[in-house]
Amino acid sequence: MSDDASRGDDDLPEEALAFGSDIGGDPEPFTYNGGRVDPGESANVRYGISETYLGDPVRIPVTIVNGEHPGPTVFLSTAAHGDELNGIEVVREVAHDWDHSALHGTLVCLPVLNVPGFLAQERYLPIYDRDLNRSFPGREGSTSARRMAHRIFTNFIEPCDIGLDFHTSTRGRTNMLHVRANVEHPIVARVANAFSSNVIIAGEGPSGTLRREATDAGVPTITIEMGEAHRFQRRLIDRALTGVASVLAEFGCLPDSTVHWPGWRTVIDDDDEKTWIRADAGGIVDMKRGRGGLVREGEAICTITNPFKEEDDIETVDAPFTGLIVGVLENPVVYPGNPLCHLVGLSEDTLTALERERERSDARRRSRARLRE
């Protein structure tokens, strides 16, 4: 685990610092198979990636905003899992509500990658229950999922310079906003740090995921996890929008904006510093800590009881180390082995910074409450 409270650009390799910092020349059109968007223009496209059983086209929505000034090309993607909705509103607001008159570069906004899953409000493609986010970069002549992934990847991912891929937890669980990124890659680390999340979980990601395959193809990409499935959660959406603006400022797309510092940050780069705590008994769960909660070693995270709440059958689940609850159960019933929460460790410096921030936040709330009285 690394404490990032004082980390700055001086810690990054020279080649990473050069990326996006001095882009000259003329702005260029963004091209894809079947179309182009010239500098100073934007386009809403419904792009065909497959066909239904009836032979009708399956189209994904794409908004391309090409700025009048040269700069990086950035993709924002979400809903690779069809029931993960928070990122949809993030991408839509960037595409349609922001003022792009000063944009340097191009935004490729992909608000719904998994259209069949989205229409069915299911996580996976309803075609043989395949996971689109294990199918990248895809391949023509392969399965339906890989054919879809191939058309998305070659047209709208590979032409980009960096990427932000938004996700939520699966049904019945929720995540605090955090970033997952291969921080050993210098530009990926730069994107991750710029996004302004408190927690970065390091790792390249499973094979077939968009962020791993895009990064391997030369498009440094991070995953942003935020909230739960089947929801628009406004506070998380607003925090993610701050992160997007911060990344665009870092890479020169919004030259008059500034990079946002979240106040404290921890980078989890060791498997010993994170764990999924699982139930050892089946029953009904009473969570004592919520998403983003701080728990000390030995403190109770939850209890598991039977329907009669018999004292002899109550199981208390304690924290194995002091840490932050990044992901937590929302559906309060479990079988043995089901996940209860995702706990990540904190260094003493990060713990101190977190406690100070929360003390200041509590003081502001008390002050506002007194003003309302």
Residue pairs with C-beta under 8 A, 6 or more apart in sequence:
1 266
1 267
1 268
1 269
1 270
1 273
1 345
1 346
1 347
2 266
2 267
2 269
3 265
3 266
3 267
3 347
3 349
3 350
4 193
4 200
4 265
4 266
4 267
5 264
5 265
5 349
5 350
5 353
7 193
7 265
9 17
12 186
12 189
12 190
13 186
15 186
16 186
16 187
16 189
16 190
19 72
19 161
19 187
19 190
19 251
20 71
20 72
20 161
20 162
20 250
20 251
20 252
20 253
21 252
23 70
23 71
23 72
23 104
23 105
23 252
24 70
25 70
26 39
26 70
27 39
27 40
27 66
27 67
27 68
27 69
27 70
27 71
28 39
28 70
29 36
29 37
29 38
29 39
29 66
30 36
30 37
30 64
30 66
30 73
30 106
30 108
30 159
31 37
31 159
32 47
32 155
32 156
32 159
33 154
33 155
34 47
35 43
35 45
37 43
37 64
37 66
37 106
38 66
39 66
39 67
39 68
39 69
40 66
40 67
40 68
41 66
42 63
42 64
42 65
42 66
42 100
43 63
43 64
44 61
44 62
44 63
45 61
45 62
45 63
45 64
46 59
46 60
46 61
46 62
47 59
47 60
47 62
47 151
47 155
47 156
48 57
48 58
48 59
48 151
49 58
49 59
49 60
49 115
49 147
49 148
49 151
49 152
50 57
50 58
50 144
50 147
50 148
50 151
51 57
51 58
52 58
58 115
58 116
58 148
59 115
60 110
60 112
60 113
60 115
60 152
61 110
61 111
61 112
62 108
62 109
62 110
62 156
63 95
63 96
63 107
63 108
63 109
63 111
64 106
64 107
64 108
64 109
65 95
65 100
65 103
65 106
65 107
65 109
66 106
67 100
67 102
67 103
67 104
67 105
67 106
67 253
68 101
68 103
69 102
69 103
69 104
69 105
70 104
70 105
71 103
71 104
71 105
71 106
71 251
71 252
71 253
72 104
72 105
72 106
72 160
72 161
72 162
72 251
72 252
72 253
73 105
73 106
73 107
73 108
73 159
73 160
73 161
74 105
74 106
74 107
74 108
74 160
74 161
74 162
74 163
74 164
74 247
74 248
74 251
74 253
75 107
75 108
75 109
75 110
75 156
75 157
75 160
75 162
75 163
75 164
75 219
76 90
76 91
76 94
76 95
76 107
76 108
76 109
76 110
76 163
76 164
76 166
76 244
77 87
77 91
77 110
77 113
77 157
77 163
77 164
77 165
77 166
77 210
78 84
78 86
78 87
78 88
78 90
78 91
78 110
78 111
78 112
78 113
78 165
78 166
78 167
79 85
79 87
79 88
79 111
79 112
79 113
79 114
79 117
79 118
80 113
80 114
80 132
80 133
80 165
80 167
80 210
81 114
81 117
81 123
81 124
81 131
81 132
81 133
81 167
81 168
81 170
81 229
82 112
82 114
82 115
82 116
82 117
82 118
82 119
82 120
82 121
82 122
82 123
82 124
82 125
83 117
83 118
83 121
83 122
83 123
83 171
83 229
83 230
84 123
84 166
84 167
84 168
84 229
85 168
85 229
85 230
85 231
85 232
86 166
86 168
86 226
86 227
86 231
86 232
86 233
86 236
86 237
86 240
87 111
87 166
87 167
87 168
87 224
87 226
87 240
88 111
88 112
89 232
89 237
90 166
90 237
90 240
90 241
90 244
91 109
91 110
91 111
91 166
92 109
92 111
93 237
93 241
94 107
94 109
94 241
94 244
95 107
95 109
95 111
100 107
102 254
102 255
102 256
103 253
103 254
104 252
104 253
104 254
104 255
105 161
105 251
105 252
105 253
107 253
108 156
108 159
108 160
110 152
110 156
112 118
113 132
113 152
114 124
114 125
114 132
116 125
116 126
116 127
117 123
117 124
117 125
117 126
117 132
120 126
121 230
123 131
123 170
123 171
123 229
124 130
124 131
124 132
125 131
125 132
125 144
125 145
125 148
127 144
127 145
128 143
128 144
128 145
130 143
130 144
130 145
131 145
131 208
132 145
132 148
132 149
133 167
133 208
133 209
133 210
134 206
134 207
134 208
134 209
135 143
135 145
135 146
135 148
135 149
135 208
136 149
136 152
136 153
136 157
136 208
136 209
136 210
136 213
136 214
137 149
137 150
137 153
137 154
137 157
137 158
137 213
137 214
137 217
138 145
138 146
138 147
138 148
138 149
138 150
138 151
138 152
138 153
138 154
139 146
139 147
139 150
140 147
140 150
141 147
142 150
153 213
153 214
153 217
157 163
157 210
157 214
157 217
157 219
158 214
158 217
158 218
158 219
160 214
160 219
161 219
161 220
161 251
162 187
162 191
162 219
162 220
162 221
162 247
162 251
163 210
163 211
163 214
163 219
163 220
163 221
163 222
164 191
164 195
164 221
164 222
164 224
164 244
164 247
165 210
165 211
165 214
165 221
165 222
165 223
165 224
166 223
166 224
166 226
166 240
167 223
167 224
167 225
167 226
168 174
168 175
168 225
168 226
168 227
168 228
168 229
168 231
169 175
169 225
169 227
169 228
169 229
169 327
170 229
171 228
171 229
171 230
171 331
172 329
172 330
172 331
173 228
173 327
173 328
173 329
173 330
173 331
173 339
174 227
174 228
174 291
174 327
174 328
174 330
175 225
175 226
175 227
175 228
175 291
175 326
175 327
175 342
176 199
176 226
176 291
176 292
176 324
176 325
176 326
176 327
177 197
177 198
177 224
177 225
177 226
177 227
177 236
177 239
177 240
177 243
178 197
178 198
178 199
178 200
178 201
178 224
178 225
178 226
178 326
179 192
179 195
179 197
179 199
179 200
179 201
179 222
179 223
179 224
179 225
180 200
180 201
180 202
180 203
180 205
180 211
180 222
180 223
180 224
180 225
181 188
181 189
181 191
181 192
181 200
181 201
181 202
181 203
181 211
181 222
181 223
182 188
182 202
182 203
182 204
182 205
182 211
182 212
182 215
183 189
183 192
183 200
183 202
183 267
183 269
184 202
184 204
185 215
185 220
187 220
188 215
188 220
188 221
188 222
190 220
190 250
191 220
191 221
191 222
191 247
191 250
191 251
192 200
192 222
193 200
193 265
194 246
194 247
194 249
194 250
194 251
194 259
195 222
195 224
195 243
195 244
195 246
195 247
196 242
196 243
196 246
196 259
196 260
196 261
196 262
197 224
197 243
197 262
197 265
198 262
198 263
198 264
198 265
198 266
198 354
199 265
199 266
199 268
199 324
199 326
199 344
200 265
200 266
200 267
200 268
201 268
201 274
201 326
201 344
202 267
202 268
202 269
204 212
204 215
205 211
205 212
205 223
206 212
207 213
209 223
210 221
210 223
211 221
211 222
211 223
214 220
214 221
215 221
224 240
224 243
225 327
226 233
226 236
226 237
226 239
226 240
227 233
227 236
228 330
242 260
243 260
245 254
245 257
245 260
246 257
246 258
246 259
246 260
248 254
248 257
249 255
249 257
249 258
249 259
249 260
250 259
263 353
263 357
264 350
264 353
264 354
264 357
265 350
266 324
266 344
266 346
266 347
266 350
268 274
268 344
268 345
272 345
273 344
273 345
274 326
274 342
274 343
274 344
274 345
275 320
275 342
275 343
276 339
276 340
276 341
276 342
276 343
277 301
277 317
277 319
277 320
277 339
277 340
277 341
277 342
277 343
278 337
278 338
278 339
278 340
279 285
279 304
279 317
279 334
279 335
279 336
279 337
279 338
279 339
279 340
280 315
280 317
280 336
281 304
281 315
281 336
282 304
282 334
282 335
282 336
283 304
283 305
283 306
283 313
283 315
283 333
283 334
284 304
284 305
284 306
284 307
284 332
284 333
285 302
285 303
285 304
285 329
285 332
285 333
285 334
285 340
286 302
286 303
286 304
286 305
286 332
287 301
287 302
287 328
287 329
287 332
287 340
287 341
288 299
288 300
288 301
288 302
288 303
289 295
289 301
289 302
289 325
289 328
289 341
290 325
290 328
291 325
291 326
291 327
291 328
292 324
292 325
292 326
293 324
293 325
293 328
294 322
294 323
294 324
294 325
294 346
294 351
294 354
294 355
294 358
295 301
295 319
295 322
295 323
295 324
295 325
295 343
296 319
296 322
297 319
297 320
297 321
297 322
298 318
298 319
299 318
299 319
300 316
300 317
300 318
300 319
301 317
301 318
301 319
301 325
301 340
301 341
301 343
302 316
302 317
302 329
302 340
302 341
303 314
303 315
303 316
303 317
304 314
304 315
304 317
304 334
305 313
305 314
305 315
306 313
317 340
319 343
320 343
321 343
321 345
322 345
322 346
322 351
323 343
323 344
323 345
323 346
324 343
324 344
324 346
324 354
325 341
325 342
325 343
326 342
326 343
326 344
327 339
327 341
327 342
328 340
328 341
328 342
329 338
329 339
329 340
329 341
334 340
346 354
